[in-house]
Amino acid sequence: MKKAECLAMILAGGQGSRLGVLTKSVAKPAVPFGGKYRIIDFTLSNCIHSGIYTVGVLTQYQPLELNTYIGSGHPWDLNRNSGGVYVLPPYQSAEKGEWYKGTANAIYQNIEFVDKFNPKYVVILSGDHIYKMDYAKMVEYHKEKNADATIAVIEVPWEEASRFGIMTADENGKIVEFAEKPKEPKSNLASMGVYVFTWEVLKKYLQNDEKDPQSSNDFGKNIIPTMLGNGENMCAYAFEGYWKDVGTVQSLWEANMDILADPPAFDLHDNNWKIYSRNPVKPPHYIAKGASVTNCCVTEGCNVMGSVKHSILFEGVTVEKGAVVEDSIVFPGSIIREGAIVKKAVIGEEAVIGKGAVIGDENTDSSKYSSPYCTGGISLIGGGVTVSENEKIGVNSMVVEPGQKGEN
Amino acid sequence: MKDMMGIIMADNSELRLNELTEFRSVPALPFGGRYRLVDFILSNMVNSGIINVGVATSINYSSLMDHLGSGAPWDLNRKIYGLFMLPPYVRGGVSDISAGSVDQLYGVLTFLRRSRQQYVLLASGRTVCNMTFDAALSQHIEKGADITVIYHDKKEKDEQLSHSTVYEVNEDGRVTGIETEPHFPKTTLQGMGMFIIGRLKLIELIEDAYARGSHDFVRDLLRNAVNTLNVFGYEYKGFVGTVDSVRSYFEVNMKMLDADVRKEIFGAENRIYTKVKDQVPTQYKETSQISDSLIADGCVIEGKVENSIIFRGVHIAKGAVVKNSIVMQNSVIEENCDIENTIIDKECTLRASKRLVGQPNYPVILPKRTLL
């Protein structure tokens, strides 16, 4: 097999439980985003734009949808004779078979896969971040610094720093300290979960880490600190630009709204860095007489007869006459019936909001469907849920099934 | 339908489309916001289970080739059969380029001989409909037909009928008369430019017609066949839009704003496939006002759009009004423009405050890449 200088491994096995009902039946990377994408499209598109043509996608939690979505990889030009995209679920081997115990273990279990391509460098990525990044530049930096590991970092607001893995680097960009979610952060450079490793070095650490029964086999908790402790050459690569971890309902909602800002905080209209996705086979969207659509993103197959304001409609959404959608994200195939009102909500795929129903109603007691996952006044309606006529659902609600409290 | 193959005849012989076909063949005409005309016949073929399709081109076929590519959007990028581009064949320095459909077919004889399907669906690629050919083929076999022509009943004698092929069909379904571009058509049965013929029969007919110096498939070959062969008609009863003039191009596009037509064409289980462009969703700004319009992905809309069809990647700036018009891919309409009854071809730019107004039955055309 032809030697690839660089290979990417995308960690896409996590459940993303903080997304509540949105990840009930799909893994987080398969959650829809931005009108026609899935979260993993951003990472896959970054790979192809960075000239990385060999990509392993490590799946575990609810992989069916993700597997089908990735398919042969042709939407991202990753259907290739040499390289291409490979979905890598955990497997049974002669000695044993086990689930991926942690992020590092997931790569460990696929050492053979990586070795087949015999790459000099491996880029480890998360399948659940929204950003546009040229990994090739980072690999160049890694080479220049003759590093064993390079970690992409981004400046975050000081008050949020304790939510992230925080790096402290010296003036040459060499990492001197790493703290996972520190109470008192010494720096505001957060790890983006984007790593470049020299494969030979990483392989050794993965093998040693596996032998340690105390280890949780995680990059952030184990591999990085151990490498740092052993004095390996580890560098921080500063990334500037938009980057968002969409791990919670609120951050997912915010990141979607960032697209709608004028000018957009995150610009998808970039012909030199298109985000590729599996495109639906749907006609252009139709906006009827009497409809109103302002500050919105609308995609193919939608039918809008009502009023849509500051919202994102995915493919094939219907907004009937007199219905109002505001500050919301409506996933593919959902129907907002006549006169229904949807405010600051995320509506799952193929959901139906009945005639005259109200989602995100400030005057309704929200305890019925309250959920720890829904904060900031955002409501969440699960995929396939039908909200009955004239039903009122309060703010911060999560409806998994009608009448069932939103605990997923 | 493993036993039928398809041949799409991509000709440019349509003078009534003016500037629209100056740089492209008729099947390559952009349609309905994100399609090209060829998408309909190609999707219909694929949805009927046809896996072997040849596209016979004449001149200016680069936009068609660019659009069809390897055939992947139609699942025609196959090892076994798939999509074949059949450019004009040049024999001893004499090309078929300006000759008729018989000459064009003569050029694809090798493709016909190499294929193994028993039947051929010959189609023009200018008809907008969502149909499959199973029933037509069954009828063809059942009747023992040599040629089956597919037609629909226009119900009224209009201008378009006078530049179409019009059939007379008796109660058995046998075609008894053919008129091409009749001034006073005898019936309202308009041909859809689709024919089912046995593959070997087609080879035989083309060789024969070519040897006699005939050029046109319908005028020469088919009209002759009515008297000598079993020619039957198959009536299609769904929506049919035939694009053969600027006016019909405009009208058939506008028909897509009709909810029932749109549902039949795009909402059916059988999909209409087209080349994927990976455009972002369309962005509507604070000032946008939209009514009764079909809008594709990748647009930025700040102005007013009414009763129009907007293709992918169009920008309509603040204060601009687009009414009863078609705006093709990547065109830019700057601030305070006023557009009505107009067809704006691809990649045009209208600088601020331009006014362009046509008549509903005679739209103005702004040719490709015009800067106004």
Chai-1 contact restraints between the chains, C-beta under 6 A:
chainA,res_idxA,chainB,res_idxB,connection_type,confidence,min_distance_angstrom,max_distance_angstrom,comment,restraint_id
A,G35,B,P281,contact,1.0,0.0,6.0,A-B,restraint_1
A,K36,B,P281,contact,1.0,0.0,6.0,A-B,restraint_2
A,L268,B,V280,contact,1.0,0.0,6.0,A-B,restraint_3
A,H269,B,V280,contact,1.0,0.0,6.0,A-B,restraint_4
A,K274,B,D278,contact,1.0,0.0,6.0,A-B,restraint_5
A,Y276,B,D278,contact,1.0,0.0,6.0,A-B,restraint_6
A,N279,B,V276,contact,1.0,0.0,6.0,A-B,restraint_7
A,V281,B,R271,contact,1.0,0.0,6.0,A-B,restraint_8
A,V281,B,Y273,contact,1.0,0.0,6.0,A-B,restraint_9
A,P283,B,F266,contact,1.0,0.0,6.0,A-B,restraint_10
A,P284,B,G33,contact,1.0,0.0,6.0,A-B,restraint_11
A,P284,B,R34,contact,1.0,0.0,6.0,A-B,restraint_12
A,P284,B,L294,contact,1.0,0.0,6.0,A-B,restraint_13
A,P284,B,I295,contact,1.0,0.0,6.0,A-B,restraint_14
A,P284,B,A296,contact,1.0,0.0,6.0,A-B,restraint_15
A,H285,B,I295,contact,1.0,0.0,6.0,A-B,restraint_16
A,Y286,B,L294,contact,1.0,0.0,6.0,A-B,restraint_17
A,I287,B,I290,contact,1.0,0.0,6.0,A-B,restraint_18
A,I287,B,S293,contact,1.0,0.0,6.0,A-B,restraint_19
A,K289,B,S291,contact,1.0,0.0,6.0,A-B,restraint_20
A,K289,B,D292,contact,1.0,0.0,6.0,A-B,restraint_21
A,V293,B,Y284,contact,1.0,0.0,6.0,A-B,restraint_22
A,V293,B,I290,contact,1.0,0.0,6.0,A-B,restraint_23
A,T294,B,Y284,contact,1.0,0.0,6.0,A-B,restraint_24
A,T294,B,E286,contact,1.0,0.0,6.0,A-B,restraint_25
A,T294,B,S288,contact,1.0,0.0,6.0,A-B,restraint_26
A,N295,B,E286,contact,1.0,0.0,6.0,A-B,restraint_27
A,C296,B,Y284,contact,1.0,0.0,6.0,A-B,restraint_28
A,C297,B,P281,contact,1.0,0.0,6.0,A-B,restraint_29
A,C297,B,Q283,contact,1.0,0.0,6.0,A-B,restraint_30
A,V298,B,P281,contact,1.0,0.0,6.0,A-B,restraint_31
A,V298,B,T282,contact,1.0,0.0,6.0,A-B,restraint_32
A,T299,B,P281,contact,1.0,0.0,6.0,A-B,restraint_33
A,T299,B,D297,contact,1.0,0.0,6.0,A-B,restraint_34
A,E300,B,D297,contact,1.0,0.0,6.0,A-B,restraint_35
